[in-house]
Amino acid sequence: MTLVKFKPTAELSNIDKKIKKFFEDFDSPFMGDWVKPFNSNVFTPRVDVTEDNENLYVHVEVPGVDKNDIKINLVGDVLTISGEKKSEQKDEKKNYYRIERNFGAFSRSFTLPAEVKIDKISAAYNNGVLNITLPKTEEAKIVEKQIEIK
């Protein structure tokens, strides 16, 4: 049987480099080699859904997407926003050192928490943000009422 001398200091000498690389990879959009199987590398826009007493608001970040490439559909109480972020044509004369931007078709669906007036829905696109305003029906509005105890 061969004995191998254990040197814990030798193992720890590179720990700072390993930790630094871990966090650099974690910050990367591709998150290093250990997460690549889970990264679909698909463009998914970020969305905020908010409300006040009168309206529901949906804000979608779609930088680089032409407004003509975005579709908004409402079926029942499900709002679907879909579209495509088109890839730029690659120039074979250029040397690419890093490509992090994602391209492709996207679709996001949300169940609305209140009934809306379908004929009053509006959408505006400004500086890469799609803003959708969905006015609530009268029944869906929060009405505050003081109730007397008898």
C-alpha positions as CSV (number, residue, x, y, z in Angstrom):
1,M,0.0,0.0,0.0
2,T,1.3,3.4,-1.0
3,L,0.9,6.3,1.5
4,V,0.3,9.7,0.1
5,K,1.2,12.6,2.3
6,F,-1.7,15.0,2.7
7,K,-0.8,18.7,2.5
8,P,-3.8,20.8,3.4
9,T,-1.9,24.1,2.8
10,A,-1.2,23.1,-0.8
11,E,-5.0,22.6,-1.3
12,L,-5.8,25.9,0.3
13,S,-3.2,27.9,-1.7
14,N,-5.5,28.2,-4.7
15,I,-8.7,28.6,-2.8
16,D,-8.8,32.4,-3.3
17,K,-8.5,31.9,-7.1
18,K,-11.2,29.3,-7.1
19,I,-13.6,31.6,-5.1
20,K,-12.8,34.6,-7.3
21,K,-13.5,32.5,-10.5
22,F,-16.7,31.1,-9.0
23,F,-18.1,34.6,-8.4
24,E,-16.9,35.9,-11.8
25,D,-18.7,33.0,-13.5
26,F,-21.8,33.5,-11.3
27,D,-22.0,37.1,-12.5
28,S,-21.7,36.0,-16.1
29,P,-24.9,35.6,-18.2
30,F,-23.7,32.0,-18.9
31,M,-22.8,31.4,-15.3
32,G,-19.7,29.2,-16.0
33,D,-19.4,25.7,-17.2
34,W,-21.2,24.1,-14.2
35,V,-24.6,25.8,-15.0
36,K,-24.5,25.7,-18.9
37,P,-26.8,22.7,-19.1
38,F,-29.5,24.7,-17.3
39,N,-29.1,27.9,-19.2
40,S,-31.5,28.1,-22.2
41,N,-29.8,31.2,-23.5
42,V,-33.2,32.5,-24.7
43,F,-34.3,36.2,-24.6
44,T,-36.9,36.6,-21.8
45,P,-38.1,40.1,-21.2
46,R,-38.5,41.3,-17.6
47,V,-42.1,42.3,-16.5
48,D,-43.6,44.3,-13.7
49,V,-47.4,44.0,-13.1
50,T,-48.9,46.6,-10.7
51,E,-52.3,48.1,-10.0
52,D,-54.1,51.0,-8.4
53,N,-57.9,51.4,-7.8
54,E,-58.6,52.2,-11.5
55,N,-56.1,50.2,-13.6
56,L,-53.8,47.3,-13.9
57,Y,-50.4,48.2,-15.4
58,V,-48.0,45.9,-17.2
59,H,-44.4,47.2,-17.9
60,V,-42.3,45.0,-20.2
61,E,-38.6,45.6,-20.9
62,V,-38.0,44.8,-24.6
63,P,-34.9,46.7,-25.6
64,G,-33.9,46.2,-29.2
65,V,-37.3,44.8,-30.2
66,D,-39.3,46.7,-32.9
67,K,-42.8,47.5,-31.7
68,N,-44.2,45.8,-34.9
69,D,-42.6,42.6,-33.7
70,I,-44.7,42.5,-30.5
71,K,-48.2,41.0,-30.1
72,I,-50.5,41.5,-27.2
73,N,-53.5,39.1,-26.7
74,L,-56.1,38.9,-24.0
75,V,-58.1,35.6,-23.8
76,G,-60.4,35.5,-20.8
77,D,-58.3,36.7,-17.9
78,V,-54.9,35.7,-19.4
79,L,-52.8,38.4,-21.0
80,T,-50.1,37.1,-23.4
81,I,-47.2,39.2,-24.7
82,S,-45.2,37.6,-27.4
83,G,-42.7,38.7,-30.0
84,E,-39.2,38.3,-31.4
85,K,-35.9,40.0,-30.8
86,K,-34.2,39.6,-34.1
87,S,-30.5,38.8,-34.3
88,E,-28.2,41.2,-36.0
89,Q,-26.5,39.9,-39.1
90,K,-23.0,38.7,-38.3
91,D,-20.2,40.2,-40.3
92,E,-17.7,37.5,-41.1
93,K,-15.0,40.2,-41.3
94,K,-15.4,40.9,-37.6
95,N,-13.7,39.1,-34.8
96,Y,-16.1,38.4,-32.0
97,Y,-14.6,38.3,-28.5
98,R,-17.8,38.1,-26.5
99,I,-21.5,37.7,-27.4
100,E,-23.8,38.0,-24.4
101,R,-27.0,39.4,-25.8
102,N,-29.8,36.9,-26.3
103,F,-32.1,36.8,-29.3
104,G,-35.2,34.8,-30.3
105,A,-38.9,34.5,-29.9
106,F,-40.5,35.1,-26.5
107,S,-43.9,34.7,-24.9
108,R,-45.0,35.7,-21.4
109,S,-48.5,35.0,-20.1
110,F,-50.1,36.4,-16.9
111,T,-53.4,35.7,-15.3
112,L,-54.9,39.1,-14.5
113,P,-56.1,39.6,-10.9
114,A,-59.2,41.6,-11.8
115,E,-61.7,41.9,-14.7
116,V,-60.8,44.6,-17.2
117,K,-62.6,46.7,-19.8
118,I,-61.4,45.0,-23.0
119,D,-62.3,47.9,-25.3
120,K,-60.3,50.5,-23.2
121,I,-57.0,48.6,-23.0
122,S,-54.1,50.8,-24.3
123,A,-50.4,50.1,-25.0
124,A,-47.5,52.4,-25.6
125,Y,-43.9,51.7,-26.5
126,N,-41.2,54.1,-25.4
127,N,-37.4,53.7,-25.0
128,G,-37.5,49.9,-25.1
129,V,-40.3,49.6,-22.5
130,L,-43.8,48.4,-23.4
131,N,-46.4,50.0,-21.1
132,I,-49.9,48.4,-21.1
133,T,-52.8,50.0,-19.2
134,L,-55.8,47.8,-18.5
135,P,-58.8,49.7,-16.9
136,K,-60.7,47.7,-14.3
137,T,-64.4,47.1,-14.6
138,E,-66.6,48.8,-12.0
139,E,-67.1,45.5,-10.2
140,A,-63.4,45.0,-9.9
141,K,-62.6,48.4,-8.4
142,I,-62.0,48.4,-4.7
143,V,-64.8,50.3,-3.0
144,E,-64.3,51.2,0.6
145,K,-67.4,51.2,2.7
146,Q,-67.9,51.7,6.4
147,I,-70.1,49.0,7.8
148,E,-72.2,49.9,10.9
149,I,-72.6,47.3,13.6
150,K,-76.1,46.8,14.8
